[in-house]
Amino acid sequence: MPDPISWYALGRDIGDPQTILEAVDEKILEHNLDPSAHGQSDEAVYNHRISTLLDHVNYAIYNIKINPATRPIKAFVDSGGAAEFTRLQDAIEYVHALGGGKIFIKSGNYLILDDLFLYDNIEIEGEDNDSVILDGNEGTAGIYIQGTGSTWLHNIHLKNIQLKDFRANGGQAIFMQYAYDISIEYCKFYNIGVTDYPFTYCIYGTNLERILLQGNYAYECSSLCLIENSWVINIFDNTLQGGCVTGIETFNIVRGYIRGNYVVGSTIRGIGLDAAHDTRCVDNEIADGWGDGIDLGVITWADHCVIANNIIEMNEGAWEGILSWLGTFCCVITGNIITGNCEAGIWLTNGRDHIVSGNRVEGCGIGIYIDDNFTAALIDSNHARFCDSTIEDYGVDTVFGDNYW
């Protein structure tokens, strides 16, 4: 039977009676006789011909057959059997043995009943995040990017796949630990965790460095992520809808950048920056929020964070648009728009040395509240409208600039 690996890369049917060597001879002969004969658009030679980097064209098929490590895509996965692999873990093991590379998943439903383990230098990309579905079947299997304290994994990338019905570790889809240079982009998550119970996440990570979560979409999930004890964390342009408990959670991160995310209907908080240090939370939108919009310090103090240019729309009876507490210090809260009949637009408690400037608060019970455990807040150029009380200051050494009450 023809080799399915090479045959799939050549665009041939797995049952084709022609042998690999016959195909190689035929293609090389055609090429030698006619320089324009580079195969059809779905064949490897055509793709090789139009690629930016060319080796000798005669060797394109030879490389695919004899030296698979030279292929730009090291393995294909197809649930219907029209590719080298039907099981994703088999493809991962194969590519890992080659030293890493890209795995391409064709459209289909892939039942994940056993844990998937990823290795260094693995890139997994789906054909389409609507049609490439990794189905956890509400079982305990998950996807693991897990190194050790002495050997961290690195250079692992997931893109354009959908994960649904995962319950690993009580309610997770992806678990990351001791890893760096990791990205999860343009993936969809559906029914991950338990939507009416906190602390279950589509993505959980700890002891990480240089992480990118970008363009992902979560629906009917408890939370997009919890990232803790990590450095250089970028969470960009993700969307959560369908009733989440919390949107984005962090704990003890350094140099985080949370930007452009859209969180709808969070019941406890939209974004949590617990023990965050030197972190920016900017240009996010929190809509139809309950609980708090953005929390600075939840269990442990945060410091030197910037909360800027966020749009926060709270429901009647919600708590605070932005809450700073538990010893948080030296933060800037600026340029935010907070609306809705929540308890307060901005609430400062048990902290010190904040700059609160240029915010617009509308329709809240209290525009800005400063309790007697907060010291040295600078309140300047804020605008509060249609609030029951524009400012309530019980703080120590509060300094007021020109606000518009």
Buried (B, 14 or more C-beta within 10 A) or exposed (E): EBBBBBBBBBBBEBEBEEEBEEBBEEBBEBBEEEEEEBBEEEBBBBBBBEEEEEEEBEBBBBBBBEEBEBBEBBBBBBBEEBBBBBBBBEBBBBBBEBEBBBBBBBBBEBBBEEBBBBBBBBBBBBBBBEBBBBBBEEBBBBBBBBBEEEEBBBBBBBBBBBBBBBBBBEBBBBBBBBBBBBBBBBBBBBBBBBBEEBBBBBBBBBBBBBBBBBBBBBBBBBBBBBBBBBBBBBBBBBBBBBBBBBBBBBBBBBBBBBBBBBBBBBBBBBBBBBBBBBBBBBBBBBBBBBBBBBBBBBEEBBBBBBBBBBBBBBBEEBBBBBBBBBBBBBBBBBBBBBBBBBBBBBBBBBBBBBBBBBBBBBBBBBBBBBBEBBBBBBBBBBBBBEBEBBBBBEBEEBEEEEBEE
